[in-house]
Amino acid sequence: MLKSPSIAVGDRIVDLVHGVLLDERGDVVPLRPRAWAVLRLLAARAGRLVGKDEIMDEVWSDCEVTEDSLVQAIGDVRRALGDAGRSALKTLPRRGYLLVVQERPPDIEEVTPTSTPHLSIIVLPFANIGGDSAEDDFVDGVTESLTTDLSRIAGSFVIARNTAFSYKGKAADVRQIGRELNVRYVLEGSVQRAGNRFRLNAQLTDTETGSHMWAERFDKEAGELFDMQDEIVSRLANTLNAELIAAEARRAARSPRPDAMDLYFQGRALQNKGVTRALLTQAADFFAQSLALDPSNIEAAVAAAQVEVSVGSAFMADDVNEHFGIAETALNTALRQAPNHPRAHMLLGAVLIQTSRIANGIAQCRRALALDPNLADAHGFIGLGKYQSGQSQEVEGHIQEALRISPRDTRAFLWYMFVGLAKLSVHLDREAVDWFRRSLELNRNHALSHFHFAIALALVGDLKEARSIAKAGLVLDPGFTIRRYQINAKGDNPVYLARRQRYFEGLRLAGVPEC
């Protein structure tokens, strides 16, 4: 069993054995990964000043951020420490921070958490089974990069690299690892080079049951190792994001007393299923419940704003700008509290793109990608921005970049629709039909994809299928009309508006109601 000191801060216990903060009942107090890393560093040097630069270098070694990120993390730590937070965590202006702690209680080693942190995971060192020691650095790099990238998943708790590498070369008993580190999931894998090809195998295991939850294999031609590592890690991280959210939602559904993050994960899992009024209503209810339990839950606030963005984007209201306005206000509030939240920047970009501020919206999406290069959906929204600015020929390139780093993304159906719109806008109607068809094959829970597909089918003369597809779309969104689609143009770019005119005739031919 790993042994390491634990310390008391007021009625909280910083348990460095299991990597969690516990309240007076022994329940885990949730903390985002970076905030926990700050607390862990301060706790390890309790009673001593830790400089700002040292904290930034240690906690954000993988990316460039401003001091705002540290200030936000310190605020998160103070709130998590409860009543003792303000007095125990001292700020020394322009110098750094100091954590004042009590003497460790005599029975502190007996304190163990009564619950495991949400979405807690360790990435075990991947095995190099090719036997070529020259590939060791590449294999270790995959492990380290995955550890960093998975920590960007909202609500995740990822065991640090140094602890993970203590298991290198050892037979893995995932259930024992789960008990030792108090984590729910173990990700392990192997890399093998055969001639000019690399094969990577990865599997995710539930530490409670020891059962395999997910497995994937990647085969890729050997090229520039760094670029290949980047692409493999991005694909794994994006796939695992959806898998872990779904797993946490299933756990939460079984919980007799779901907490704020349980409710958040249930809402996110619904968002990943599609864009229908029923799914969005259920998701919004989960986020509202989460925020009622924890008003400071930034993840739930951003996810609730995404519901409003989805309603506006999918023309699910007679005045879509009302929903975009609600989302914009909520996202700006979230960004004041968490200035470097990638998804908040991306969703704000989506709002700006669809409310006649395309350049600013694309800039927000690029900011999101600078903070999280794996955020494939940001590439998708940049593609949407290009379409709405009349630059349809550039859309497909952005969508291909999104698909490169997340080919099985739960949002890919939207990206296919964006390319279909770009093709439709320049009269490449047959190509548009192909893209819209692929969009529906990925996810049939999106009425707007049906209506755009129906437009393309009608314009190429396939009226029978066009009417069938439009009918299915109206089942998903009975309130959709040509008038609603017409009056809610997503911007004022004259090229976009002119190209859009022919869509109305396609909707009429497909049998969509006028009003």
Residue, then its C-alpha position, 0 to 999 in steps of 0.5 A: m500500500l502506498k504511504s504518504p502523509s496526510i494533513a488536516v486543514g480545518d475540518r478537511i483532510v488533504d489525503l495525499v495517499h489517495g490524492v483526494l480532499l475529504d470533508e468531516r464525514g470522509d466524503v470526497v470534496p470535488l476539485r478540478p485537476r489543476a486546482w487539486a494539483v495546486l493544493r497537493l503542492l501547497a500541502a506537500r510544502a505546508g507551512r512554507l511559502v511557495g512562489k507563484d512562478e514555481i506553482m505555475d511551472e509545476v501545475w501548468s508545465d504542459c501549456e502556456v497560461t496567464e496568472d488568471s489560471l492560478v488565481q482561479a485555481i486558488g479560489d477553487v481550493r479556498r472554496a473546497l477547504g470550506d470555513a478554513g479556506r480563507s484563514a488557512l490559505k494565505t496570499l503573500p502579494r506578488r510572492g506566492y501562497l502559503l498553506v497553514v495546517q494543523e498538527r496531523p491527528p494521531d489517527i490520520e492514517e486510519v482515515t480513508p475516503t468513503s467514495t471514489p472521485h468522479l471520473s478518476i483514472i490512471v494511465l498506466p505506462f504503455a508497454n513497448i512490445g516490439g522489443d526495440s528500445a529506440e521506441d521507448d521514448f515514443v511509447d512513454g510519450v504516448t503515456e505522458s501525453l494521455t495523462t495530460d490530455l485526459s486531465r482536460i476532460a471536465g470533472s476528471f481526476v487523473i493520477a499524476r505521471n510520477t505515480a503512474f510510472s511507479y507501476k512500469g514493468k509490473a504486472a497490473d492488478v487493476r482492482q488492487i490499483g483501484r484500491e491503492l489509488n482510489v480511482r475508478y478506471v485504469l487505462e493500459g495499452s501497448v505499442q508495437r512497430a512492425g516494419n513501417r507500421f505502428r499498432l497501438n492497443a488500448q483498453l479501459t477497465d473498471t477497477e471495482t469489477g475488473s471488467h473491460m469497458w472499452a478497447e480500441r486498436f490504432d494502426k498507422e504508418a510510421g511517419e514523424l513520431f511527434d506528429m503521429q503521437d499527437e494524432i493518436v493521443s488526440r483520438l484516444a482522448n476524444t474517444l475516452n471523453a465520451e466513454l467516460i462520461a457515459a460510464e459516469a452517467r451510468r454510475a450516477a443513475r444507480s446512486p441513491r443520492p446523486d451529487a452535483m457532478d453525478l447530475y452533471f455527467q447524466g446531463r452531458a451523456l444526454q447531450n452526447k445522444g443528439v439534439t432533440r427537444a426531449l433530450l435537451t429538456q432532460a439535460a437542462d433539468f440535470f444541469a439545473q439540479s446540479l447547479a442547485l446543489d452547487p451554484s459554483n459548478i462551472e462545468a454544469a453552467v457551461a453545459a447548461a449554456q450549451v443547451e441554449v446554443s443547441v436550441g438556437s442552432a437547430f432552429m427549435a424556437d421562433d426567436v433563436n436570438e433569445h436563446f443565443g442571448i441567454a447562452e452568451t450571458a451565461l458563458n461570459t459569466a463562466l469565463r469571468q470565473a474561469p478565464n481559461h475554460p476551453r469549452a466556454h470559449m468555444l461555445l461563446g464562439a459558436v454564439l458569436i458566429q451565429t449572431s453576425r460576429i463571425a470574426n470574433g467567434i472564430a477567434q474564440c474558437r481558436r482560443a479554445l483550441a490553444l487551451d485544448p488542442n483536442l477540442a475537435d468541435a472548435h474546428g467544426f464551428i470554425g467551419l460553420g463560420k466559414y460557411q456563414s461568411g460566404q467562404s464555403q470552399e474552406v469549410e471541408g478542410h476545417i471539418q477534415e481536421a476535426l475528423r482527423i483528431s476525433p473520427r468517432d466524435t459524438r458531434a461528428f454528425l453536425w460537422y458532416m451537416f456543415v460540409g453538406l451546407a457548404k456544398l449546397s450553397v455553391h450548387l454542388d447538390r449531389e455532393a451535398v446529398d452524400w454529406f447529409r446522408r452520412s450525417l443522418e447515418l451517424n445520428r438520427n436525433h437531429a431534426l435540422s440534419h433531416f431538413h437540410f437533407a430534404i432540401a438537397l434531395a428535393l433540389v436534385g429531384d428526388l421528391k419521394e425521399a425528400r418528403s420522407i426525410a422531411k416527415a421524419g424531421l417533423v416528428l423530431d421537431p413538430g414546430f419547424t416551419i419554413r417561416r421559422y427557418q427564413i426569419n432566423a438567418k444566422g447572420d447578415n453576410p450578403v453572400y450567405l443570405a443570397r445563397r440561402q434563398r434557394y433552400f426555401e424552395g427545397l423545403r416547400l418541395a419536401g412538404v415542410p409547412e410554410c408557417 
